[in-house]
Amino acid sequence: MNVPTRAHELIMVMGVQRSGTNVLFDSLATDRTLSAFPEDIDSAFYSNFRLRPLSELAALIERAPGRILLKPISETGTRSLVELAQEYRSYPLHFVWIYRDPVNVFDSMRRERWLAADEIDQPVHMRGWCKRNEYALQSQQQCPEQIAIVRYEDLCFDPALFRQLTRWLGLDCNSYFRKDSARGRKHVAVVAQRNIDASTGATLAALDAARTFRPRRVLLLKRRIVTYLSERLRTTATASNAGRTDPDLQVLKPAERARPPSSVPGLHFWLNFAAICHSNGLLTTDVVECGPYRMVAAAPDNGPYGLLNLVHRGTLYYPHSKTEERRRGARGTLCFGAGHDWNFFFDNNGFTVFALFRPNIPCYPPYNQKGSTLLRVGARTNAAPAFFLAWDGVANSSRARVISCPQQGGAPQTRAISTQPQSHRPQEWALITLQRTEGSNGQFSIWANGIPGDSINFADSFPSHSGEGYVLELGGFTGEPAELFYGRVAEIIIFKGALGGDDRSAITRYLTERHQL
């Protein structure tokens, strides 16, 4: 391949996932002279989070203005930095490798549902962490001027380090690093921490010794004093609480045993993406739900991707990097159940819905999206009646609404409920449950992770509808392109009729145990 003699400089942010690569990339991207391209499942630079072949990227690199910032962190899952540098040897290239306390890394993976709680100290994960971080040490030994090694905790602790890094790169950036929560060290079991430390300690010590930039000594001394005092206070508080019994623990009754949706009467629709998505990539075949009717949605243009996420199980993924394509072209939604009965959403016979999803909308310019519609039940047009389940990015909550037309063709009426504010934050999984009981004055209620939100009664009696032409549209509503859904979905379960408390608890427990929520 012929590479022009005056090639663009490439800066690659590298590191193990959950080590601070996102905040480092976002901070460096504030330099206005850079063209920044974060990792993606499918974009001009990436395919399945890996860099496309250089033969495809060469023209893009030459057309991009200024230096190019990339974050191909998945590359070190299959090859070293030395091998990556060899492929890009014709371009000026700098690596910034960021690493983090592995206990906090694995705990963050657990909270992202990438690892099960009992897998956090498995040898295979620790070997992978060591191997990938040792690639940075290898690169530094062979080409020290090409790589900067930085520690996440240092960048959070001493702002001067980020300025040193940007001077080394010749950039003018703003730091988004904030105080390190170190949640893993606070919450991971002591035995698991010891196992992780024993397996990763040598590599971590080598990385600390090889750091390109180090915190100021006076700040290190201050941190040690504060850490010592905090440990003393925590030890004293633990000792004073020893022997106390929480009275609430004595009155807890056994939880309802988990049952799969298929064992609960009234199941109408069950979209279980773990049974559909077995690898990362664009969904190119029809999607079949697992309920009694096996409803089918045709694979759409600009459609969703499969993504292994929840403890390595398949999920449906709408990346916000596809916002422009979906707003201008095909919406990419999945439409189920044409010709099936959806009238129970509107005829006062009641329904129950479970939705496990993780929103991640494009809240940045030029889109500035403030909410998204996960699913809608109704006609393909804007006509009422319609049911919506959506996410509110202002209140960080989920909301549901039913739009109905009263008799004599009056104006549409809307009944809306929401989970509590901050109950469903962006990029966090939440199990949303909502239910409408039977009757013209039925109760419409919603929960987030078992915590009740709004509950209202329908005071009006709405007429029955034929339900012909109704569909369940997942991923947004075609008629509202500015409210399309972006994020991940694990399961959608719909029952005809309101479930009793025991059945609802059994399904909740099934989802909680299956996805280790």
Summary of the structure (lengths in Angstrom):
residues: 517
radius of gyration: 25.9
end to end distance: 49.0
largest distance: 80.3
contacts: 1623
relative contact order: 0.11
helix: 34%
strand: 25%
